[in-house]
Every structure is written in structure tokens, then in C-alpha cells.
Amino acid sequence: MKWFFYLAAVLMLLTACASAPKQQDGALEIEVPESWSAITMDSGDTDTLWWKGFQDDKLEAVLSEAFDNNYNLQIAGANVRAAFAQAKISGADLYPQLSLSGDGSRRKQNFIGLPITSSNDGAPSLPGFNDGVLTSTSTAYGISINLSWELDLWGRIRNQKSAALAEVQAVTADYRGAQLSLAAQVCKAWFAAVEAKRQVELAQATVDNLETSNNQVRRRYESGVTGSLDYRLSLSNLAQSRAILNLRKSVYDNTLRQLEILIGRYPSATLDHAGDLPVITESVPAGLPAVLISRRPDLVAAERRLAGSYANIKSAKAALYPRLSLTASGGTSSNQLSDLVDGDFSVWSVVGNILQPLFQGGRLRANVDLSKARADIALAQYGLAALNAFAEVESALSNEQFLSQRQANLEDATEQSLAARNLAEDQYARGLTDFITMLESQRSAYESESNLLAVRRERLDARIDLYLALGGGFEYPADVENE
């Protein structure tokens, strides 16, 4: 049987390897600018893991927990494993299929109606004669190795595997995108929780301050210095501030639960976190190249699916041509079990066949048309994803500027409103101003501080959106620098 194994080895060497399709260049008719149209700011540096730029150890620990426990990320990881398995299945027919089989049988036959010669005492003179019926018993054993292989002359199977490998790369990019998206969601939820806690603290401080003012107004009212209008306005303002405090506590509680869900914890609103919102000190580098978005996972996935669709077209066209298959088997056969390892009892067979599709009701050519249509869809989806990517970066860059200016304005407003509140409270205590003026200054100070907290968190969200839009930080990857 040596010839059989030689044949199998030769077939393995002749088997063509399949690889993922090449990157599709020039597929889109979109004019890409060298840099972004939105005005960028001063240059700066950033770490590859963009969330490290926030310099929050507790946030990094929460992110690590989310990467380990988040269920959506686990689903994305399972999709990658499934794609790898599917690619292996798609390419299995490139290789010879070997199988080992063994069989054994024992057979008894009765020959009824045949002339029988008996001895003088009436006993049969032939072996196997029982009760007047001639019988025959035979035993057979066999063992064989079977090989079948379709010669992929036109690349049908290779292109199928190539498309499957492209899908593996696309799903892997999807997984990377899920990681980045999860990191962004966790960071945003973390900063939202920090802001919500600060809003609770601010609302509580406002209630405390208004309680002090209300006590002052009540004493003035009871002594007849002021009228009931001031006292009622004071009570109303205090009640409203307490309602706002309860609202802030509710928002904080819900925000914590959402954060706990993201990191895979039971939503008990008991996650421990502390600290203030980080200050953005790193500016967007000037001259940030538009080509950076080529690393975005969604664009990588769209391009890989486009390349895979072209491979599917080639596979569908190859199905129109003849298929050449080879089947071979070799082994031994004997009526003695001990002879199965003896070469003298060997048996073998080699069969080749060719199949040329002639008429299948248009199924094969329709499959080519279907593959082309899906390629057109993939190309359009790729173009749409690219345009959305450009728009997201431009919007994020614009938001960076607008929110920065808004924060500066609110910082000035907060500084002035706090000074005005302190002055109004002092003047009211000395009887130099009316209660309405003090009430308005207190409300303005609270709103300014609350809005400043909100815009600081919005700036962080905008920076995260920019990182997502660029597919990472501001660093220049080696493959981008060399282009």
C-alpha cells in the first residue's frame, strides 16, 4: 500500500493554498482631504490607549473589569471564533479527504432442491448438510483507506476560503470596534457618574445655603422687618431646591446602575468612585491627517467585506466550469482476520470523474448575478461608512472648539455669579438690598455652577467621540506615517 500514501502526499503538495483577498484600493470615488476642514488647535501628545490620558487609575480598573465581563464584548468574541471555524470549514475541501474503514461479515446460505448424495446409513456425504438441507457459511474481513479530492482547477474553493478569511478579518475588526465602543461607553458613564455626584453635592450645598437664608428671612418676618412675600418666596425657593436635590440623587443612582451593567456587575448602585472630572490639558495636534481614519474598525470591516464579496464573485464564476474529482481506496480483504496486515491480500481502486454543469435552470448564473449585487451593496456600504467617518471627525473637531469656548464663558459667568451672590447676601443681611435681588443672585449662581459641571463633562464626551471617530488617539501609526 505504499503507493497509496505516496499518492496522498503528492496530492497534499499539489493542494493550492488560499489567503485573504488583497486590500481594495481606489474603490471609492470620494475626494479625501489631506487634513480636516475644521480648525485644529495646538499640537500635543497622547498615549496609544487614549483613556490613559485621563490619568484616572480607578477608571482604568473599571475598564479592565468591563473588558473581562461585558456581555456584548463576549458576544463579539464568540463571533470571531465562529468566523474562524467557518473559514476552516470553507477551506476544508482544498485538501484530500481521508477516511479509514473496516468491515466484517459472516454469511450463511441454504441450497434447497439440489440433489444430495447420502451414505448407506442415510447420513449426508457432504459437509454442511443438516436436516436434508445443504448449507454454506462464509466469513469475510476487510480494511481500507479511502481518499477523495476535488482538484480546484478554477479556484472555486480557494475563493470561497478567501472570502471566509476576509470575513474573519472583518469580524475581528468588529471585535476591536466593540472594544473601543465599550471603552467609550464606560468612560462616558464614569464621567457622567462623577458629574452626577458633583451635581448632588452642589444641590445639597444650595439647599444648605437656602436654609440659612430662609432662617434669616423668617426671623426678619417674625420681627416685622420684612413682609410675608419675602418669606413665602424664600420657602418656595427652598422647596424647589430640595426637589432639585432629589432629582440629582435619582440621576446619580441611575447613572451608577448603568455603569455597573456595562462592567458586568449587578446594578446595585454601590460602585465606589471618587474624584473630580479630569481637566483636558492635551490639545488636538495641528495638521491631523485625514488618512488616520483608515484604522477605524468599522472601515476596516467594511473594506474586508467588500474584498470578500469580490472573492465570492470569482467563486461563483468558477462554479460554471467543470469539476474534476479523484477517488481512491486501498486496503486488504480476506476471510481470515490475521490476513488483514498481509500485503498479499491487498485490494485497491482509483476512480476519476469530471462534471460539467449543463442546465440547472439558471441557478449558477443567477448566483453570479447575486454575488455581483452583494458586491455592489458592500461597496455602497463602504462608501457610506467612509462618509459617516469623515462627518464624525469633522463634527467632533467642531465640538472641541465650541465646547471649549462655552466652558470659558461659563467659568467667567460662574465666577461673577458667585461674587454677586455673596455680595447680595451680605447686602440683604445689612438691609441694603431687597430679597428678590438676593433670590435671583442665588438662583443664577447655582445655575452657573451646574452648567459649568455639565459642560466640563460634555467636553470629555466630545474628546472621547473624537478618539472614536479617529479610531484611536492622535498618534501616527507606522503604516500611516510611511504612506
Buried (B, 14 or more C-beta within 10 A) or exposed (E): BEEBEEBBEEBEEEBEEBEBBEEBEEBBEEEEEEEBEBEBBEEEEBEEEBBBBBEBEEBBEBBEBBBEEBEBBEEBBEBBEEBBEBBEEBBEBBEBEEEEEEEEEEEEEEEEEEEEEEEEEEEBEEEBBEEEBBBEEEEEBBBBBBBBBBBBEBBBBBBBBBBBBBBBBBBBBBBBBBBBBBBBBBBBBBBBBBBBBBBBBBBBBBBEBBBEBBEBBBEBBEEEEBEEEBBEBBBEBBEBBBEBBEEBBEBBBBBBBBBBBBBBBEBEBEBEBEEEBBEBEBBBBEEBBBBBBBBBBBBBBBBBBBBBBBBBBBBBBBBBBEBBEBBBBBBBBBEEEEBBEEEEBBBBEEEEEEEEEEEEEEEBBEBBEEBBEBBEEBBEBBBEBBEBBBEBBBBBBBBBBEBBEBBEEBBEBBEEBBEBBEBBBEBBEEEEBEBEBBBEBBBBBBBBBBBBBBBBBBBBBBBBBBBBBBBBBBBBBEEBEEE
